[in-house]
């Protein structure tokens, strides 16, 4: 997920200028993994309230992001060699902390997001930058996991609970995001064969526990709903995402086959971040620098089945298609939440920190005595 803040390229340019001749600069994988920019860490607090009928009437989202020294695109002041030489960007990039993207109707809603400044912003090896769908998976993980928690508290089906929130209003924008949000949630549920029931399901007696979870969001004007079906091994904590369903509306589709490949790739990339990829560090350096300490998705992790449903949810009868909105990153946003909600459905355990590595899941299961 490089941000075009090309550290090696700028080092090559600097050395070539100093030496007066062409040079080759090559970073090894462990060097790049240690020193390249990282997706900002988020800590999110959420609260919600239900009325006597189980309607979501109040919601508060409060996010804090460690994104103070955000790297720009090919900015000479932010590449590593400039930082090591004492160059400083002025003013410092402010960074950002994302808020959820949805069309839910909630009578009382407060959303805040703050950037947390670091004490030594230029000296940290945990430099922040844009990872696929900048800040989207973090905010959506918190928001859509919590919507699921509210559905559980209301003893409501997860899809029905979301549909109720989406259909409670009529306010639209030029891209008909409300109508298209309703359409993608319906399409995902139909493609999966969703059976209506509250979550979690009754706890199984075997070693392999199964469950399903849904999450919905949009990025700009592209709207997505995803369903994950998981198997959780209660002996090891291993999570296998057995099946994925994605209902996707990005407006006018120019190349359907290319779009399906793009969506599948985005989902697998997001799945790798969901169950494996985690930046670990001590007081001096990043310690997750190789395939063992920073693993990624393997063939054995891949779902047995992936279904992609291309949706045209434009309700305007005078126009058959919306403009093409782009589809490269939106499918990354809801994956973390969909898998988290599926793990909860399978085990009754809510895990609020990603990734869902075996040790973390197993510890949560043991704490809950599952």
N, C-alpha and C positions, 0 to 999 in steps of 0.2 A: 504493500500500500504506500509506496513512496509518493511524496508530495511534489516531486520535481525540484525539491531543495537538494540538489545533487552534490552531496559532500565530496565524493570521489572526483567528480568532474571539476569542481572548483579547486581541489587540491592539485589536480593535474595541471590546471591552468596556471596556478600560482608557481608551482615548481618549474614548469616550462619557461615561464617568464623570467624567473630568477636564474635559470641555467642557460637560457638562450637557445634551447633546443627542444624538440619534441620529447615527451616522456609518457610512460604508461603507468597509470595508477590503478591498482587493483585491490579492492577490499575483499577479504575472505568472508565467508558467511557469518562466522562467529563475531567478526568485527562489525559487520553491518547490523546484525541482530542486536549487538550491545549498544551501538552508538546512533543508530538511525532514530527518526522521530517515532513517538508512540502515540496511540490513541489516548486522549485525555481520560483520566480516572474520574468517575462520578460517585457521589454519595447523595442519595435521594431519600427524603422523608415524605411520607404520604399519610393523609388522614381522610376518612370518609364517613358519611352518615346516611342511614336508611330510615325511611318513614315506616309506619306500622304496616304498610302494604308491600314493603320490600323494595320500594323505589329509591334509587340513588338521588338524594336531594342536596348533598354537599360533598365537595371534594377539594382537597388542598394538595398541591404538588410543590415541593420546595427542593431544588437541586443545587448542589455545589460541585463545581468542576475544577480540577487542578489543571488549568489550561492557560497559565499566565504568560509563559514565554512561547507563544505559538509560532511555529515556523511558517514563513510565507513561501511563495512560489519563486524559486530562483532569485531570492534576495541575498545579495552578497553578505549582508550583515548577519544572516541567521545560519549560514552553513557552519559546519563544525570548525574548519580551519580559521574562520574569522573570529569565532568565539574564543578559540585557544590563543589567538594573537591579540585579544583584547578589544576587538571591534564590537561596538554595541549599537543595536538598532535604536534610533530615537525618533519618535517615542516608542516605548516597548509595545509590542502587539498586545492588545487587550485580551485576546482569546474570546471564548464564548462558552455558554452553558445552555444546551438546548432544552426546549419544552416539548411536551407531547403533541403529536399531530393526529387529531381525530375530529369527528363531527358530532360527538356526543352532546346531548342536551341535558345539562345539569343545572338546576336552578341557582345554586350557590357554589361558585367556583373561584378558587384563588390559585394562581400559578406564579411562582417566582423562581428565578435562576440566578445564581451568583458565581463569579469566578474567584477562586481562592488564589491569592498571590503566594508565591514560594519565597522563602527567606533569602535564597541565593539563586536567583532565576537563571543566571548565565552559567553557573558552576555545576548545575545538576546534569547527570548523564541521562535523566529521564526527560528528554526534550519532547515536547508535544507538537503534533501536527495532524493533518487530516488522514484518517483511515477511511476505508470505503464507507460511504454515507456518513460524513462527519457528524459525530455525536448522536446520530439517530438511533443505533441499537441500544445505547445506554439509556436514553430517555424513554424509549419504547419498552424496554425490558421492565423498567420500574412501573410505568403507567399501565401497561397491559397485564402485568402480573397482578397489580393492585385491583384493576377492574375485575379480574378473576376472583380475587379475594372477596370483593364486595358481592359478587354473584354467589359465592359459597355462603357468605353470611346471610344472604337473602334466600338461600335454599333454591336458587334458580339455575336453570340450564345456562351454560356459558354463552352459547350462540343467541338464545332467546333474550338474555339479559342485555347483550350488546344491541340486538335489533330493536329492543324497546327504547334504548337510549338514542339510537339513530333516527327512529321514526317519530320521536316525540317533538320534532321541530320540522319546519318547512323552509327555513332560511337557506338560500342557495348562493353560490358564486357563479362566475361566468363559466366555470368548468364543470358545473353540476356535481360537485364533490359529494353532496349528501346522497343524491340518487345513485351515484356510482359506488359509494361506500356500501349502501344497502345491497346493491347488486353483487359486489364481490363477496361480501359475507355470506349471502345466500348461495352463490355459486360454489364457494369453497365447501360449505356444509353439504350441498347436494353431491358434489364430486366425491367427497369423502364417504358419504353414506352416514351422516351424523345422526345418532339416535338421541332423542331428547331425554335428558336426566340431569340431576344436580351432580356436582363433583365434591369430593372424590368418590370413586366407585368403591364398593365394599372391598376390603383388603383381601387379596388372594392368599391362599395357603402355601403355594409353591415358592420356589426360589426366584422365579421370574415373574415380576409384577408388570402389568401392562396398563397403559392409559393413553388418553388423547388430550390435546390442548390446542386452543385457537388464539390467534392474535391478529389485530387489524391495525392499519395505519395508512398514511399517505406521505409522499415526499413531493413537495410542490404540487403538481396536478396528477401525478401517477398514484393510483390507489391499489392497495394490496391487502389480501387476507390470506393467512397461512395456517394450516393445521399440521401438527406433528403427532405421530403415533410412536410411542416409545416402549421399550422393554428395559426394566431396571432389575439388575441382578442384586438381590438383597444380601448375598454373601460377599460380593466384591464391591458393590456400589457402581458397577459399570452401567452406563446408559447407552443403549443402542437405539438410535432414531430409525425405526424400521420403515416408516413411510412418511412422505411429505406431500402435501397438497398445497398448491398456490393458485389462487384466483387473482388475476392481474389485469388491470385496466390502465393502459398508458395512452389512451386515445387512439388515433389512427395507426394501424399496424402496417408497416411497409413490407417487412420480411418476416412472416410468421415463424418459419423454421429458425432463422437467426435469433429471433426474439426468445423462442423457447430455450435455445441453448444459453442465451444470456441469463435468463431467469434461473435455469438450473445451476449455472456456474455461480451466480450470486448466492443462491441458497446453500450450496456446498461450502463456499467461502465462509458464509455466516455460520454454518454448522460447525466448521473447524474452530471458529472463535467461541462457539457456544460450549463445546465439550473439551477443548484442548488448550487454546492459546492464552497464555497469561504471562505478563511481564513481571518477573521477580527481581528483586534488587536488595542489596544491603546498604550500609551507610556510605559506601564508596562507589559502587558500580552495579550495573545490571548483571545478574547471575544466570539468567535464562538465555543461553547463547548458542545452543546446538539442538540437534534433533531429539535428544533425550530430555533436556531441561525445557525446551520450547518445542514440543511436538505439534504436528499439524495433522489434518484429516488423512486417514489411510484408507485403502480399499476395503479393509475389514470394517471400517466405520460407515461406509456408504450405505444409504438406505436401499432396501430391496426394491422399493417402488417410489417413483416421483411422478406426480400428476400435475400438469400445468394447464390451467383453464384460462384462455384469453377471453376477456369480458369486454363487451361494448355496452356500457351502462348509460349512454347518452339518451336522455328522455325526450330530446327535442325532435319532434316528428318532421321538421323541415330540413334536418341535416342528419345524414346517416352516420357520420363520424365526427368526432372531435379532432382537433389538430394532433399531430404526433408530439407527445410530451417527453419522451425519453424513458429508458427503462433500465439503465445500467446499475442503479444502486438501491432502488426502493425495496427490492426483495431481501436485502440485508437487514432491514429495520426490525421486522417482527419476529425473526427466528428465535432469538434468545427467550423472548416471552412465551412463544408457542411451546418450546421445549420445556421451559420451567413449569408452565401450566399442565403439560402432559405428565411430568414427573409427579406433581402434586396429585393429579387425578389417579395415578397408579399407586402412590404410596401414602397419600394423606400428609406428606411432609412438604412444606413450603421452603424452598432454598432461595435465598435472596442475594446470593453472590455468585457471579460467574467467573471462570468457566466451571462447568459441572464435571470436574475431574473425579475419577473413581474415589480417591481418598476423601474428598470433600462430601460427596454424596453418601459414602459409607458412614462417615462420622455423623452426618445429619440423621441417617436412618437409625444408627445406634442410640443417639440421643433421644430420638422419638420412640425407641424400642420397637421398631418395625421388624 
